[in-house]
């Protein structure tokens, strides 16, 4: 049964993917002395996108102070109350480097540990995160403070001008000399094996003695720390002043750091946007959506006394460039970090154009309908008066009537109409009925209507047509009656 459980467990390990994120805090020293620098490293997963990588670094008895000095390419600083906080995609497993120093003068050797408290990693995309973890180093021996090595019993009195230097220089040293300053700290490259000091006493009669690493008249430098003491004695031999040069000869490949000449940035942060910052990379890109027109830029110089100037970060458009200009303290160096802005094309809102088009079409249709309605009201509608072929009827009647008795004018016809009790208001005036080659009554009415632009409604036209037909039939009937009476007589 136990073997079966073991097999099932192994199968689960094989089938179910497991992401193991291992983080470690290590230091390059196991024994440290007072005021001596050493380095510790936070190592972990690289090529993962971190939404946050943060924590507080300290020693368990607060005798060692550590500060972050560098971090992996791909990470950028984010605002936090912790000792360090980064986001981005690191390219190196050495995520963060810390510079540490023993700050307490100890009378006994102490064992201590450096730890990261409230350690948090939030790996985006994988849903993996952890908060409030604690990472610790192996134990470190903090050594006893050697009081004797810190005693300076060399003559530093600068009150007697006869025992002072007037000039002190060397082509490989960056010395800002003052006769009243007696200690200088300098670095030289590995290639510098000896020094050629230019030393001039304030009093030409004074004597000068140079001692390098305890050896008189020795100018050769060791790799690492070298102590050069310059003794100036007044002509009377009463007063002596010592000037000390602490010269560190760097290892092969190392470079000298002159803080007053430093114009680099320690960090460049765009809150809300991840950039892979490196102090030796001077061009960056950031993409904004079309509705964003400003950006917050936080720039911190490597040397606190360097000045930083940031160009406008508002009213940003596509291809706008934000320039971060860093000037060294001595104004000898200037570096410009550029941030190029790209933006999405603005979204076009077509709704106003569609509404305007619909309104325009409706207006055009309304105007056309209004014009047609106006014309219809003015004309009263089309009037059709049917032609009445009275000519054939009258001609037929007249053929049976002697010429002497045929009606000769309009008055006779009107009198016949009135005698048949036709209402006078239904008579269209004037109407002329002529025989032979004259125009028929229907056609004459149509011609009169056209000449006088008389408009009739459809009902009126129908009534007039009916009444005309009645009048014509009455006239024909009367004419036939008269003819019959005459024939009987």
TORKOL-4160 file (C-alpha; in steps of 0.2 Angstrom, whole numbers, padded with zeros to 4 digits, m for minus):
489
<pt num="1" X="0000" Y="0000" Z="0000"/>
<pt num="2" X="0014" Y="0012" Z="0004"/>
<pt num="3" X="0023" Y="0008" Z="m0012"/>
<pt num="4" X="0007" Y="0012" Z="m0022"/>
<pt num="5" X="0006" Y="0029" Z="m0013"/>
<pt num="6" X="0024" Y="0033" Z="m0017"/>
<pt num="7" X="0021" Y="0029" Z="m0035"/>
<pt num="8" X="0005" Y="0040" Z="m0036"/>
<pt num="9" X="0015" Y="0054" Z="m0028"/>
<pt num="10" X="0029" Y="0052" Z="m0041"/>
<pt num="11" X="0016" Y="0052" Z="m0055"/>
<pt num="12" X="0009" Y="0068" Z="m0049"/>
<pt num="13" X="0026" Y="0076" Z="m0048"/>
<pt num="14" X="0029" Y="0071" Z="m0066"/>
<pt num="15" X="0011" Y="0076" Z="m0073"/>
<pt num="16" X="0008" Y="0092" Z="m0063"/>
<pt num="17" X="0019" Y="0106" Z="m0068"/>
<pt num="18" X="0027" Y="0114" Z="m0053"/>
<pt num="19" X="0036" Y="0131" Z="m0053"/>
<pt num="20" X="0049" Y="0133" Z="m0040"/>
<pt num="21" X="0056" Y="0150" Z="m0037"/>
<pt num="22" X="0072" Y="0150" Z="m0026"/>
<pt num="23" X="0079" Y="0166" Z="m0019"/>
<pt num="24" X="0095" Y="0168" Z="m0009"/>
<pt num="25" X="0104" Y="0181" Z="0000"/>
<pt num="26" X="0123" Y="0179" Z="0000"/>
<pt num="27" X="0138" Y="0191" Z="0004"/>
<pt num="28" X="0156" Y="0191" Z="m0002"/>
<pt num="29" X="0164" Y="0192" Z="0016"/>
<pt num="30" X="0162" Y="0181" Z="0031"/>
<pt num="31" X="0173" Y="0193" Z="0042"/>
<pt num="32" X="0171" Y="0211" Z="0041"/>
<pt num="33" X="0180" Y="0226" Z="0050"/>
<pt num="34" X="0174" Y="0243" Z="0056"/>
<pt num="35" X="0170" Y="0255" Z="0042"/>
<pt num="36" X="0175" Y="0242" Z="0028"/>
<pt num="37" X="0163" Y="0240" Z="0013"/>
<pt num="38" X="0158" Y="0223" Z="0007"/>
<pt num="39" X="0144" Y="0217" Z="m0005"/>
<pt num="40" X="0129" Y="0206" Z="m0003"/>
<pt num="41" X="0118" Y="0199" Z="m0017"/>
<pt num="42" X="0100" Y="0194" Z="m0019"/>
<pt num="43" X="0099" Y="0181" Z="m0032"/>
<pt num="44" X="0083" Y="0173" Z="m0040"/>
<pt num="45" X="0073" Y="0169" Z="m0055"/>
<pt num="46" X="0077" Y="0179" Z="m0071"/>
<pt num="47" X="0067" Y="0182" Z="m0087"/>
<pt num="48" X="0051" Y="0182" Z="m0077"/>
<pt num="49" X="0040" Y="0198" Z="m0077"/>
<pt num="50" X="0039" Y="0205" Z="m0059"/>
<pt num="51" X="0025" Y="0216" Z="m0054"/>
<pt num="52" X="0034" Y="0219" Z="m0038"/>
<pt num="53" X="0051" Y="0213" Z="m0030"/>
<pt num="54" X="0053" Y="0222" Z="m0014"/>
<pt num="55" X="0059" Y="0220" Z="0004"/>
<pt num="56" X="0069" Y="0228" Z="0019"/>
<pt num="57" X="0087" Y="0224" Z="0021"/>
<pt num="58" X="0095" Y="0225" Z="0038"/>
<pt num="59" X="0106" Y="0215" Z="0051"/>
<pt num="60" X="0099" Y="0206" Z="0065"/>
<pt num="61" X="0107" Y="0217" Z="0078"/>
<pt num="62" X="0108" Y="0233" Z="0067"/>
<pt num="63" X="0127" Y="0234" Z="0067"/>
<pt num="64" X="0129" Y="0233" Z="0048"/>
<pt num="65" X="0120" Y="0245" Z="0036"/>
<pt num="66" X="0116" Y="0240" Z="0019"/>
<pt num="67" X="0109" Y="0250" Z="0004"/>
<pt num="68" X="0105" Y="0244" Z="m0014"/>
<pt num="69" X="0118" Y="0250" Z="m0026"/>
<pt num="70" X="0113" Y="0242" Z="m0042"/>
<pt num="71" X="0100" Y="0230" Z="m0050"/>
<pt num="72" X="0098" Y="0219" Z="m0065"/>
<pt num="73" X="0095" Y="0226" Z="m0082"/>
<pt num="74" X="0076" Y="0225" Z="m0086"/>
<pt num="75" X="0071" Y="0230" Z="m0068"/>
<pt num="76" X="0066" Y="0248" Z="m0064"/>
<pt num="77" X="0063" Y="0256" Z="m0047"/>
<pt num="78" X="0045" Y="0259" Z="m0041"/>
<pt num="79" X="0040" Y="0270" Z="m0026"/>
<pt num="80" X="0039" Y="0261" Z="m0010"/>
<pt num="81" X="0043" Y="0263" Z="0009"/>
<pt num="82" X="0054" Y="0248" Z="0009"/>
<pt num="83" X="0073" Y="0248" Z="0007"/>
<pt num="84" X="0071" Y="0242" Z="m0011"/>
<pt num="85" X="0057" Y="0240" Z="m0024"/>
<pt num="86" X="0058" Y="0235" Z="m0042"/>
<pt num="87" X="0047" Y="0229" Z="m0056"/>
<pt num="88" X="0051" Y="0223" Z="m0074"/>
<pt num="89" X="0059" Y="0208" Z="m0082"/>
<pt num="90" X="0077" Y="0205" Z="m0075"/>
<pt num="91" X="0090" Y="0198" Z="m0087"/>
<pt num="92" X="0102" Y="0192" Z="m0074"/>
<pt num="93" X="0099" Y="0180" Z="m0059"/>
<pt num="94" X="0109" Y="0192" Z="m0048"/>
<pt num="95" X="0094" Y="0203" Z="m0046"/>
<pt num="96" X="0100" Y="0216" Z="m0033"/>
<pt num="97" X="0117" Y="0221" Z="m0026"/>
<pt num="98" X="0119" Y="0229" Z="m0009"/>
<pt num="99" X="0134" Y="0239" Z="m0002"/>
<pt num="100" X="0136" Y="0235" Z="0016"/>
<pt num="101" X="0147" Y="0242" Z="0030"/>
<pt num="102" X="0150" Y="0238" Z="0048"/>
<pt num="103" X="0145" Y="0254" Z="0057"/>
<pt num="104" X="0148" Y="0249" Z="0076"/>
<pt num="105" X="0165" Y="0250" Z="0084"/>
<pt num="106" X="0165" Y="0233" Z="0093"/>
<pt num="107" X="0175" Y="0228" Z="0108"/>
<pt num="108" X="0171" Y="0209" Z="0105"/>
<pt num="109" X="0168" Y="0199" Z="0090"/>
<pt num="110" X="0150" Y="0197" Z="0086"/>
<pt num="111" X="0142" Y="0185" Z="0074"/>
<pt num="112" X="0128" Y="0193" Z="0064"/>
<pt num="113" X="0117" Y="0189" Z="0049"/>
<pt num="114" X="0110" Y="0201" Z="0036"/>
<pt num="115" X="0092" Y="0198" Z="0031"/>
<pt num="116" X="0079" Y="0204" Z="0020"/>
<pt num="117" X="0063" Y="0206" Z="0030"/>
<pt num="118" X="0045" Y="0208" Z="0022"/>
<pt num="119" X="0052" Y="0200" Z="0006"/>
<pt num="120" X="0039" Y="0200" Z="m0008"/>
<pt num="121" X="0040" Y="0194" Z="m0026"/>
<pt num="122" X="0025" Y="0195" Z="m0037"/>
<pt num="123" X="0028" Y="0186" Z="m0054"/>
<pt num="124" X="0015" Y="0192" Z="m0067"/>
<pt num="125" X="0007" Y="0180" Z="m0078"/>
<pt num="126" X="0010" Y="0164" Z="m0067"/>
<pt num="127" X="m0001" Y="0170" Z="m0053"/>
<pt num="128" X="0014" Y="0166" Z="m0041"/>
<pt num="129" X="0017" Y="0178" Z="m0027"/>
<pt num="130" X="0024" Y="0178" Z="m0009"/>
<pt num="131" X="0023" Y="0191" Z="0005"/>
<pt num="132" X="0032" Y="0194" Z="0021"/>
<pt num="133" X="0045" Y="0180" Z="0018"/>
<pt num="134" X="0063" Y="0182" Z="0027"/>
<pt num="135" X="0079" Y="0179" Z="0018"/>
<pt num="136" X="0095" Y="0177" Z="0028"/>
<pt num="137" X="0114" Y="0176" Z="0024"/>
<pt num="138" X="0126" Y="0164" Z="0033"/>
<pt num="139" X="0133" Y="0171" Z="0049"/>
<pt num="140" X="0146" Y="0185" Z="0047"/>
<pt num="141" X="0160" Y="0188" Z="0060"/>
<pt num="142" X="0160" Y="0207" Z="0065"/>
<pt num="143" X="0178" Y="0210" Z="0071"/>
<pt num="144" X="0184" Y="0220" Z="0086"/>
<pt num="145" X="0188" Y="0238" Z="0082"/>
<pt num="146" X="0207" Y="0240" Z="0082"/>
<pt num="147" X="0208" Y="0257" Z="0091"/>
<pt num="148" X="0227" Y="0258" Z="0088"/>
<pt num="149" X="0226" Y="0259" Z="0069"/>
<pt num="150" X="0214" Y="0274" Z="0070"/>
<pt num="151" X="0226" Y="0285" Z="0080"/>
<pt num="152" X="0233" Y="0298" Z="0070"/>
<pt num="153" X="0249" Y="0305" Z="0079"/>
<pt num="154" X="0256" Y="0313" Z="0064"/>
<pt num="155" X="0259" Y="0332" Z="0065"/>
<pt num="156" X="0245" Y="0341" Z="0058"/>
<pt num="157" X="0248" Y="0359" Z="0064"/>
<pt num="158" X="0245" Y="0372" Z="0050"/>
<pt num="159" X="0248" Y="0388" Z="0061"/>
<pt num="160" X="0266" Y="0390" Z="0056"/>
<pt num="161" X="0268" Y="0396" Z="0037"/>
<pt num="162" X="0286" Y="0391" Z="0037"/>
<pt num="163" X="0281" Y="0372" Z="0038"/>
<pt num="164" X="0267" Y="0372" Z="0025"/>
<pt num="165" X="0267" Y="0367" Z="0007"/>
<pt num="166" X="0263" Y="0380" Z="m0007"/>
<pt num="167" X="0260" Y="0367" Z="m0020"/>
<pt num="168" X="0255" Y="0349" Z="m0021"/>
<pt num="169" X="0251" Y="0340" Z="m0038"/>
<pt num="170" X="0253" Y="0325" Z="m0048"/>
<pt num="171" X="0247" Y="0322" Z="m0066"/>
<pt num="172" X="0238" Y="0306" Z="m0061"/>
<pt num="173" X="0229" Y="0313" Z="m0046"/>
<pt num="174" X="0214" Y="0324" Z="m0045"/>
<pt num="175" X="0219" Y="0335" Z="m0030"/>
<pt num="176" X="0211" Y="0351" Z="m0026"/>
<pt num="177" X="0225" Y="0357" Z="m0014"/>
<pt num="178" X="0224" Y="0369" Z="0000"/>
<pt num="179" X="0239" Y="0372" Z="0012"/>
<pt num="180" X="0227" Y="0370" Z="0027"/>
<pt num="181" X="0221" Y="0353" Z="0022"/>
<pt num="182" X="0233" Y="0339" Z="0026"/>
<pt num="183" X="0224" Y="0323" Z="0021"/>
<pt num="184" X="0218" Y="0318" Z="0003"/>
<pt num="185" X="0211" Y="0302" Z="m0003"/>
<pt num="186" X="0214" Y="0297" Z="m0021"/>
<pt num="187" X="0212" Y="0283" Z="m0034"/>
<pt num="188" X="0223" Y="0279" Z="m0048"/>
<pt num="189" X="0222" Y="0266" Z="m0062"/>
<pt num="190" X="0231" Y="0250" Z="m0062"/>
<pt num="191" X="0242" Y="0256" Z="m0076"/>
<pt num="192" X="0249" Y="0269" Z="m0064"/>
<pt num="193" X="0264" Y="0261" Z="m0055"/>
<pt num="194" X="0273" Y="0276" Z="m0047"/>
<pt num="195" X="0269" Y="0294" Z="m0044"/>
<pt num="196" X="0279" Y="0309" Z="m0049"/>
<pt num="197" X="0274" Y="0322" Z="m0036"/>
<pt num="198" X="0276" Y="0341" Z="m0038"/>
<pt num="199" X="0280" Y="0348" Z="m0021"/>
<pt num="200" X="0284" Y="0366" Z="m0017"/>
<pt num="201" X="0286" Y="0373" Z="0001"/>
<pt num="202" X="0279" Y="0389" Z="0006"/>
<pt num="203" X="0296" Y="0394" Z="0013"/>
<pt num="204" X="0310" Y="0389" Z="0001"/>
<pt num="205" X="0322" Y="0386" Z="0015"/>
<pt num="206" X="0310" Y="0373" Z="0023"/>
<pt num="207" X="0315" Y="0354" Z="0021"/>
<pt num="208" X="0304" Y="0341" Z="0013"/>
<pt num="209" X="0304" Y="0322" Z="0016"/>
<pt num="210" X="0292" Y="0310" Z="0006"/>
<pt num="211" X="0288" Y="0293" Z="0013"/>
<pt num="212" X="0278" Y="0280" Z="0003"/>
<pt num="213" X="0271" Y="0265" Z="0013"/>
<pt num="214" X="0284" Y="0268" Z="0027"/>
<pt num="215" X="0299" Y="0269" Z="0015"/>
<pt num="216" X="0308" Y="0286" Z="0012"/>
<pt num="217" X="0309" Y="0292" Z="m0006"/>
<pt num="218" X="0299" Y="0277" Z="m0012"/>
<pt num="219" X="0287" Y="0282" Z="m0026"/>
<pt num="220" X="0281" Y="0264" Z="m0031"/>
<pt num="221" X="0263" Y="0260" Z="m0028"/>
<pt num="222" X="0256" Y="0243" Z="m0023"/>
<pt num="223" X="0239" Y="0237" Z="m0030"/>
<pt num="224" X="0227" Y="0243" Z="m0017"/>
<pt num="225" X="0229" Y="0255" Z="m0003"/>
<pt num="226" X="0245" Y="0266" Z="m0002"/>
<pt num="227" X="0250" Y="0279" Z="0011"/>
<pt num="228" X="0261" Y="0293" Z="0006"/>
<pt num="229" X="0267" Y="0305" Z="0020"/>
<pt num="230" X="0275" Y="0322" Z="0015"/>
<pt num="231" X="0284" Y="0330" Z="0030"/>
<pt num="232" X="0288" Y="0349" Z="0029"/>
<pt num="233" X="0300" Y="0356" Z="0042"/>
<pt num="234" X="0303" Y="0375" Z="0045"/>
<pt num="235" X="0320" Y="0381" Z="0042"/>
<pt num="236" X="0323" Y="0383" Z="0061"/>
<pt num="237" X="0318" Y="0365" Z="0064"/>
<pt num="238" X="0305" Y="0370" Z="0077"/>
<pt num="239" X="0289" Y="0366" Z="0067"/>
<pt num="240" X="0284" Y="0351" Z="0056"/>
<pt num="241" X="0268" Y="0348" Z="0046"/>
<pt num="242" X="0263" Y="0331" Z="0038"/>
<pt num="243" X="0252" Y="0330" Z="0022"/>
<pt num="244" X="0245" Y="0313" Z="0019"/>
<pt num="245" X="0239" Y="0306" Z="0002"/>
<pt num="246" X="0229" Y="0289" Z="0004"/>
<pt num="247" X="0231" Y="0283" Z="m0014"/>
<pt num="248" X="0222" Y="0267" Z="m0020"/>
<pt num="249" X="0229" Y="0259" Z="m0035"/>
<pt num="250" X="0214" Y="0250" Z="m0043"/>
<pt num="251" X="0215" Y="0232" Z="m0050"/>
<pt num="252" X="0216" Y="0228" Z="m0068"/>
<pt num="253" X="0200" Y="0234" Z="m0078"/>
<pt num="254" X="0193" Y="0245" Z="m0064"/>
<pt num="255" X="0190" Y="0263" Z="m0067"/>
<pt num="256" X="0192" Y="0278" Z="m0056"/>
<pt num="257" X="0176" Y="0286" Z="m0050"/>
<pt num="258" X="0176" Y="0305" Z="m0048"/>
<pt num="259" X="0159" Y="0310" Z="m0040"/>
<pt num="260" X="0160" Y="0328" Z="m0044"/>
<pt num="261" X="0162" Y="0323" Z="m0063"/>
<pt num="262" X="0148" Y="0311" Z="m0062"/>
<pt num="263" X="0133" Y="0315" Z="m0074"/>
<pt num="264" X="0124" Y="0299" Z="m0074"/>
<pt num="265" X="0107" Y="0294" Z="m0067"/>
<pt num="266" X="0105" Y="0281" Z="m0053"/>
<pt num="267" X="0087" Y="0278" Z="m0057"/>
<pt num="268" X="0074" Y="0284" Z="m0070"/>
<pt num="269" X="0056" Y="0280" Z="m0066"/>
<pt num="270" X="0040" Y="0282" Z="m0076"/>
<pt num="271" X="0026" Y="0278" Z="m0063"/>
<pt num="272" X="0014" Y="0266" Z="m0072"/>
<pt num="273" X="0026" Y="0261" Z="m0086"/>
<pt num="274" X="0040" Y="0249" Z="m0085"/>
<pt num="275" X="0056" Y="0253" Z="m0093"/>
<pt num="276" X="0073" Y="0244" Z="m0093"/>
<pt num="277" X="0084" Y="0257" Z="m0086"/>
<pt num="278" X="0103" Y="0257" Z="m0086"/>
<pt num="279" X="0113" Y="0272" Z="m0082"/>
<pt num="280" X="0124" Y="0269" Z="m0098"/>
<pt num="281" X="0108" Y="0268" Z="m0109"/>
<pt num="282" X="0102" Y="0285" Z="m0115"/>
<pt num="283" X="0087" Y="0282" Z="m0126"/>
<pt num="284" X="0070" Y="0275" Z="m0120"/>
<pt num="285" X="0053" Y="0272" Z="m0127"/>
<pt num="286" X="0036" Y="0273" Z="m0119"/>
<pt num="287" X="0019" Y="0270" Z="m0127"/>
<pt num="288" X="0004" Y="0280" Z="m0122"/>
<pt num="289" X="m0015" Y="0277" Z="m0126"/>
<pt num="290" X="m0023" Y="0291" Z="m0136"/>
<pt num="291" X="m0032" Y="0299" Z="m0121"/>
<pt num="292" X="m0015" Y="0301" Z="m0111"/>
<pt num="293" X="m0006" Y="0318" Z="m0114"/>
<pt num="294" X="0005" Y="0319" Z="m0099"/>
<pt num="295" X="0018" Y="0309" Z="m0090"/>
<pt num="296" X="0027" Y="0309" Z="m0073"/>
<pt num="297" X="0046" Y="0307" Z="m0074"/>
<pt num="298" X="0056" Y="0304" Z="m0058"/>
<pt num="299" X="0075" Y="0305" Z="m0061"/>
<pt num="300" X="0088" Y="0303" Z="m0047"/>
<pt num="301" X="0107" Y="0307" Z="m0051"/>
<pt num="302" X="0120" Y="0295" Z="m0045"/>
<pt num="303" X="0129" Y="0309" Z="m0036"/>
<pt num="304" X="0118" Y="0319" Z="m0025"/>
<pt num="305" X="0125" Y="0336" Z="m0030"/>
<pt num="306" X="0123" Y="0334" Z="m0049"/>
<pt num="307" X="0109" Y="0344" Z="m0056"/>
<pt num="308" X="0094" Y="0336" Z="m0066"/>
<pt num="309" X="0083" Y="0346" Z="m0078"/>
<pt num="310" X="0067" Y="0338" Z="m0086"/>
<pt num="311" X="0059" Y="0345" Z="m0101"/>
<pt num="312" X="0040" Y="0347" Z="m0103"/>
<pt num="313" X="0030" Y="0331" Z="m0099"/>
<pt num="314" X="0013" Y="0338" Z="m0103"/>
<pt num="315" X="0003" Y="0340" Z="m0120"/>
<pt num="316" X="0012" Y="0325" Z="m0126"/>
<pt num="317" X="0009" Y="0319" Z="m0144"/>
<pt num="318" X="0015" Y="0305" Z="m0155"/>
<pt num="319" X="0034" Y="0306" Z="m0157"/>
<pt num="320" X="0036" Y="0319" Z="m0143"/>
<pt num="321" X="0053" Y="0317" Z="m0134"/>
<pt num="322" X="0056" Y="0320" Z="m0116"/>
<pt num="323" X="0074" Y="0325" Z="m0112"/>
<pt num="324" X="0082" Y="0322" Z="m0094"/>
<pt num="325" X="0098" Y="0332" Z="m0094"/>
<pt num="326" X="0110" Y="0328" Z="m0080"/>
<pt num="327" X="0125" Y="0340" Z="m0076"/>
<pt num="328" X="0139" Y="0335" Z="m0065"/>
<pt num="329" X="0144" Y="0346" Z="m0050"/>
<pt num="330" X="0159" Y="0353" Z="m0058"/>
<pt num="331" X="0149" Y="0356" Z="m0074"/>
<pt num="332" X="0162" Y="0347" Z="m0084"/>
<pt num="333" X="0150" Y="0333" Z="m0090"/>
<pt num="334" X="0133" Y="0333" Z="m0096"/>
<pt num="335" X="0122" Y="0318" Z="m0101"/>
<pt num="336" X="0105" Y="0318" Z="m0109"/>
<pt num="337" X="0093" Y="0304" Z="m0107"/>
<pt num="338" X="0079" Y="0304" Z="m0120"/>
<pt num="339" X="0062" Y="0296" Z="m0118"/>
<pt num="340" X="0052" Y="0295" Z="m0135"/>
<pt num="341" X="0034" Y="0295" Z="m0134"/>
<pt num="342" X="0023" Y="0285" Z="m0145"/>
<pt num="343" X="0004" Y="0286" Z="m0145"/>
<pt num="344" X="m0011" Y="0277" Z="m0152"/>
<pt num="345" X="m0021" Y="0286" Z="m0166"/>
<pt num="346" X="m0036" Y="0296" Z="m0158"/>
<pt num="347" X="m0052" Y="0286" Z="m0160"/>
<pt num="348" X="m0064" Y="0294" Z="m0172"/>
<pt num="349" X="m0082" Y="0296" Z="m0166"/>
<pt num="350" X="m0093" Y="0294" Z="m0181"/>
<pt num="351" X="m0109" Y="0296" Z="m0172"/>
<pt num="352" X="m0110" Y="0315" Z="m0174"/>
<pt num="353" X="m0107" Y="0313" Z="m0192"/>
<pt num="354" X="m0120" Y="0300" Z="m0194"/>
<pt num="355" X="m0133" Y="0310" Z="m0185"/>
<pt num="356" X="m0129" Y="0326" Z="m0195"/>
<pt num="357" X="m0131" Y="0316" Z="m0211"/>
<pt num="358" X="m0148" Y="0309" Z="m0206"/>
<pt num="359" X="m0154" Y="0327" Z="m0201"/>
<pt num="360" X="m0148" Y="0334" Z="m0217"/>
<pt num="361" X="m0157" Y="0320" Z="m0227"/>
<pt num="362" X="m0173" Y="0324" Z="m0217"/>
<pt num="363" X="m0172" Y="0342" Z="m0220"/>
<pt num="364" X="m0170" Y="0340" Z="m0239"/>
<pt num="365" X="m0185" Y="0328" Z="m0239"/>
<pt num="366" X="m0195" Y="0341" Z="m0229"/>
<pt num="367" X="m0191" Y="0355" Z="m0240"/>
<pt num="368" X="m0195" Y="0345" Z="m0256"/>
<pt num="369" X="m0212" Y="0340" Z="m0248"/>
<pt num="370" X="m0215" Y="0358" Z="m0243"/>
<pt num="371" X="m0212" Y="0365" Z="m0261"/>
<pt num="372" X="m0224" Y="0352" Z="m0268"/>
<pt num="373" X="m0237" Y="0355" Z="m0256"/>
<pt num="374" X="m0236" Y="0374" Z="m0259"/>
<pt num="375" X="m0238" Y="0371" Z="m0278"/>
<pt num="376" X="m0253" Y="0360" Z="m0276"/>
<pt num="377" X="m0262" Y="0372" Z="m0264"/>
<pt num="378" X="m0259" Y="0386" Z="m0277"/>
<pt num="379" X="m0266" Y="0376" Z="m0292"/>
<pt num="380" X="m0280" Y="0368" Z="m0283"/>
<pt num="381" X="m0276" Y="0352" Z="m0291"/>
<pt num="382" X="m0277" Y="0348" Z="m0309"/>
<pt num="383" X="m0294" Y="0353" Z="m0318"/>
<pt num="384" X="m0301" Y="0342" Z="m0332"/>
<pt num="385" X="m0316" Y="0349" Z="m0342"/>
<pt num="386" X="m0322" Y="0335" Z="m0354"/>
<pt num="387" X="m0325" Y="0341" Z="m0371"/>
<pt num="388" X="m0344" Y="0341" Z="m0376"/>
<pt num="389" X="m0347" Y="0338" Z="m0394"/>
<pt num="390" X="m0361" Y="0349" Z="m0397"/>
<pt num="391" X="m0356" Y="0354" Z="m0414"/>
<pt num="392" X="m0363" Y="0338" Z="m0422"/>
<pt num="393" X="m0379" Y="0339" Z="m0412"/>
<pt num="394" X="m0382" Y="0358" Z="m0416"/>
<pt num="395" X="m0378" Y="0355" Z="m0435"/>
<pt num="396" X="m0390" Y="0340" Z="m0435"/>
<pt num="397" X="m0404" Y="0351" Z="m0428"/>
<pt num="398" X="m0400" Y="0365" Z="m0439"/>
<pt num="399" X="m0401" Y="0354" Z="m0454"/>
<pt num="400" X="m0420" Y="0352" Z="m0450"/>
<pt num="401" X="m0422" Y="0370" Z="m0446"/>
<pt num="402" X="m0425" Y="0383" Z="m0460"/>
<pt num="403" X="m0411" Y="0396" Z="m0460"/>
<pt num="404" X="m0423" Y="0410" Z="m0456"/>
<pt num="405" X="m0429" Y="0402" Z="m0440"/>
<pt num="406" X="m0412" Y="0396" Z="m0433"/>
<pt num="407" X="m0407" Y="0404" Z="m0417"/>
<pt num="408" X="m0395" Y="0418" Z="m0422"/>
<pt num="409" X="m0386" Y="0423" Z="m0406"/>
<pt num="410" X="m0383" Y="0420" Z="m0388"/>
<pt num="411" X="m0398" Y="0429" Z="m0382"/>
<pt num="412" X="m0410" Y="0416" Z="m0390"/>
<pt num="413" X="m0401" Y="0402" Z="m0382"/>
<pt num="414" X="m0401" Y="0410" Z="m0365"/>
<pt num="415" X="m0419" Y="0414" Z="m0366"/>
<pt num="416" X="m0422" Y="0396" Z="m0370"/>
<pt num="417" X="m0412" Y="0390" Z="m0356"/>
<pt num="418" X="m0421" Y="0402" Z="m0344"/>
<pt num="419" X="m0438" Y="0396" Z="m0351"/>
<pt num="420" X="m0434" Y="0379" Z="m0345"/>
<pt num="421" X="m0431" Y="0384" Z="m0328"/>
<pt num="422" X="m0412" Y="0382" Z="m0327"/>
<pt num="423" X="m0405" Y="0392" Z="m0312"/>
<pt num="424" X="m0396" Y="0407" Z="m0318"/>
<pt num="425" X="m0381" Y="0404" Z="m0306"/>
<pt num="426" X="m0378" Y="0388" Z="m0315"/>
<pt num="427" X="m0376" Y="0397" Z="m0332"/>
<pt num="428" X="m0358" Y="0400" Z="m0337"/>
<pt num="429" X="m0357" Y="0418" Z="m0344"/>
<pt num="430" X="m0353" Y="0422" Z="m0357"/>
<pt num="431" X="m0356" Y="0408" Z="m0369"/>
<pt num="432" X="m0358" Y="0410" Z="m0387"/>
<pt num="433" X="m0366" Y="0396" Z="m0398"/>
<pt num="434" X="m0362" Y="0398" Z="m0417"/>
<pt num="435" X="m0367" Y="0387" Z="m0431"/>
<pt num="436" X="m0358" Y="0381" Z="m0447"/>
<pt num="437" X="m0340" Y="0384" Z="m0444"/>
<pt num="438" X="m0340" Y="0391" Z="m0427"/>
<pt num="439" X="m0331" Y="0383" Z="m0411"/>
<pt num="440" X="m0342" Y="0371" Z="m0401"/>
<pt num="441" X="m0348" Y="0377" Z="m0383"/>
<pt num="442" X="m0337" Y="0364" Z="m0374"/>
<pt num="443" X="m0321" Y="0369" Z="m0383"/>
<pt num="444" X="m0325" Y="0388" Z="m0381"/>
<pt num="445" X="m0327" Y="0385" Z="m0362"/>
<pt num="446" X="m0310" Y="0376" Z="m0361"/>
<pt num="447" X="m0302" Y="0390" Z="m0371"/>
<pt num="448" X="m0310" Y="0403" Z="m0359"/>
<pt num="449" X="m0303" Y="0394" Z="m0344"/>
<pt num="450" X="m0286" Y="0393" Z="m0351"/>
<pt num="451" X="m0286" Y="0412" Z="m0356"/>
<pt num="452" X="m0292" Y="0418" Z="m0339"/>
<pt num="453" X="m0283" Y="0405" Z="m0328"/>
<pt num="454" X="m0299" Y="0400" Z="m0319"/>
<pt num="455" X="m0297" Y="0385" Z="m0307"/>
<pt num="456" X="m0311" Y="0374" Z="m0303"/>
<pt num="457" X="m0311" Y="0360" Z="m0290"/>
<pt num="458" X="m0316" Y="0343" Z="m0295"/>
<pt num="459" X="m0334" Y="0344" Z="m0288"/>
<pt num="460" X="m0336" Y="0361" Z="m0297"/>
<pt num="461" X="m0330" Y="0354" Z="m0314"/>
<pt num="462" X="m0342" Y="0339" Z="m0312"/>
<pt num="463" X="m0357" Y="0351" Z="m0308"/>
<pt num="464" X="m0353" Y="0362" Z="m0323"/>
<pt num="465" X="m0351" Y="0347" Z="m0335"/>
<pt num="466" X="m0368" Y="0340" Z="m0329"/>
<pt num="467" X="m0377" Y="0357" Z="m0331"/>
<pt num="468" X="m0369" Y="0360" Z="m0348"/>
<pt num="469" X="m0376" Y="0344" Z="m0354"/>
<pt num="470" X="m0393" Y="0348" Z="m0347"/>
<pt num="471" X="m0393" Y="0365" Z="m0355"/>
<pt num="472" X="m0388" Y="0357" Z="m0372"/>
<pt num="473" X="m0401" Y="0344" Z="m0371"/>
<pt num="474" X="m0415" Y="0357" Z="m0367"/>
<pt num="475" X="m0410" Y="0368" Z="m0381"/>
<pt num="476" X="m0411" Y="0353" Z="m0393"/>
<pt num="477" X="m0428" Y="0348" Z="m0387"/>
<pt num="478" X="m0435" Y="0365" Z="m0388"/>
<pt num="479" X="m0428" Y="0367" Z="m0406"/>
<pt num="480" X="m0436" Y="0351" Z="m0411"/>
<pt num="481" X="m0453" Y="0356" Z="m0403"/>
<pt num="482" X="m0453" Y="0372" Z="m0413"/>
<pt num="483" X="m0449" Y="0363" Z="m0429"/>
<pt num="484" X="m0463" Y="0351" Z="m0426"/>
<pt num="485" X="m0476" Y="0365" Z="m0422"/>
<pt num="486" X="m0471" Y="0374" Z="m0438"/>
<pt num="487" X="m0473" Y="0359" Z="m0448"/>
<pt num="488" X="m0490" Y="0356" Z="m0441"/>
<pt num="489" X="m0495" Y="0374" Z="m0445"/>
